[in-house]
Amino acid sequence: MASYDFDASPDFDVLLEEVSEIAAALKNRNTDLEWLWFDIRNNIIDVVTRTIGLGLFTSIAAISLYIVISKKWKDGVSAIILVSVLPDCMSQFGLWLAMLSRLAQMYSAMYANILDTSAMAASIPPCILNYQCGDEYSPKLHEPEYTSHRCFGTAFMAADPLMHAAVVCVSTAVFLLHRKKFGLVTGSLLFTPLLAAFVSAAMHVRSACLPETVVDEDGNIEYVTADWSDWEVFNPKAVNDITARLALLTRVIPLLLVVYHFWSIRDAIRVQIGDSEARRRWTYWLAVTYVLPALVTEGWRSLGSAYNSEEDPYMPVLKYAVFSAGDAILVPLMMVYPGLALLVQKIWHCTPEGHREDAPAQEKLDTSASAPSPSASDDTKNDDTALLAT
């Protein structure tokens, strides 16, 4: 602001300088409002696409869980299906809440800027008559009314990987129980890192959410509340190193246990893919189930990096909606695609051959009444590898 000589008569140059400074501040505020408006527009699109994605993946998770439970599947393939589908479907709910929180904060920030702009505009007329307007009519800046503390984001960032890890551990336990390989040592190896990760994550979230006890120089105990004035848009604290390492360990140990199990039945797997036709089906199954979704995801990310600039809020609505829908639906769908492919293959494999070929009822009855083959026990024993050659 300009300096004043209170004994001098009003100087119109000083008044003009004051008005110019307020006008410059108004211009900056208008620029901020323009950016905030486009950000809110884009956030509304994100909320809509995430809502659609939430409904889709909730349905996928419910249907997958219903099929596995209703058919009483307890083999390794069913565990893989649940591990591949449920965690990523449940993550969509947290992302949807994050988008809602972000939209509310952006709207609150824009409303605060509108109040600031109105206060600055109202301070211009008094400056025409009073050269001390810089001191008397300095507008008071407003803070957003809705401020989501980083506690929510920190809790979500910590809960999401632990939710994935918990589903992996439980599914691995079900798989090992079915194969009669689950015992006290195996259970301890599975769940001890998971419990330690939960304790570490709880302490990490507590540091961001709850008051801290501080002892001053005189020995008095004071409770310092977390900084609730931190209203940046969805700015959570990242998971601490200890929790991240424990979460990684909860994924590595189940993987090692499953690999060890398949290594113990390597002879059965070798029989399943012994000839060239079986190897061809095995290669095709790997490509369709795992390589295809990885290629689609990588292609989408390359397309997004080439045509979707996150720094540009002025992107056309249709273009932004397409990329938002891809991020909310296509990318998560490719993440659960392997589990869905295994589910479809499992249903096809468990369907009696007579039903697939519309065989006569009498033929199906004769087939069901016939005595089991001598290799039936071996087929049951190698049920986990049967799908690999289908």
Protein Blocks (a to p, Z undefined) as FASTA:
>chain_A
ZZddfkbccdfklmmmmmmmmmmmmmmmmmmmmmmmmmmmmmmmmmmmmmmmmmmmmmmm
mmmmmmmmmnopabfklmmmmmmmmmmmmmmmmmmmmmmmmmmmmmmmmmmmmmmmmmmm
mmmmmmmmomklmmmmgccddddfbdcdfklmmmmmmmmmmmmmmmmmmmmmmmmmmnop
acfklmmmmmmmmmmmmmmmmmmmmmmmmccddddfkopacdddddfklmcghiacdddf
klmmmmmmmmmmmmmmmmmmmmmmmmmmmmmmmpmmlmmmmmmmmmmmmmmmmmmmmmmm
mmmmmmmcfklmkbcfklmmmmmmmmmmmmmmmmmmmmmmmmmmmmmmmpcfklmnopaf
klmmmmmmpccdfklmmmmmmmmmmmmmZZ
